[in-house]
Structures are given as C-alpha cells and as structure tokens.
Amino acid sequence: MARRNGCLIGCAVAGVLGIGLLVALLFGVGKVMDVADKTLVDQKVYEAVSVGDPEAEVRAKLPSGESFVTSALKDGGPAVPVGSQCSWYLSDSGNGDTVLRLCYKDGKLAEKADYRVK
C-alpha cells in the first residue's frame, strides 16, 4: 500500500511539473507574439513614409513600438537628433536584425534610419 501511495505522489508531482512547463511555454509564445505585434514593421511601409510627413500620419501606419525589446534596439544605432523623439522597430524583411528608427520633431518626421543590430 505504501508503495502505491509513493507512485501516486510521484505521478502527481510529474503532472504538476508538466502543466507548469506547458504554462511557461504558452507564456513565452505569447510574449514573442506581443513583440511581433508591437515592433515589426513592413519594409514597404517604412519606405513609403518620407521625411517631412506629419507625425500623426506616419504613426497611424505603424505599430505602437512599445515593447520590452525597444531598449535593446536603441543600442548600436546612429546618434539621436537633438530635440527629437524617436521610435524603434524591427524590419519584417531579412533575418530580423535590421532596426528601423523614425525620429520626429515639431510634429513632422525628421529622420529615418536603418541599421543592423549587433
């Protein structure tokens, strides 16, 4: 009887660990999808916007860009223009290491920059 209880406890522990692992996996997949929704930009959209376009018009074509990945994207790029506010995105073309940076000043797109993440 004691041997049977030990087996039941072992199976219960294995089941709980399996469920925990599944939940962690789903959470990770959800975070990856969240990053994709908020930071991936179609290269055609990036190419379609021009310096001087109204900021509101440009931002309407783009995802929010607000993600935990954004801080990592800021590193390694050209200096941010003085007095501007920038948003960082990942390009959906290539192998995912091209950063797209759009900077705004006085309500207009002031600069577009693209560079490779290191």
PyMOL commands that set and color helices and strands:
alter all, ss='L'
color gray80, all
select helices_A, chain A and resi 2-39+43-48+55-60+70-74
alter helices_A, ss='H'
color red, helices_A
select strands_A, chain A and resi 40-41+85-91+98-105+108-116
alter strands_A, ss='S'
color yellow, strands_A
deselect
rebuild
show_as cartoon
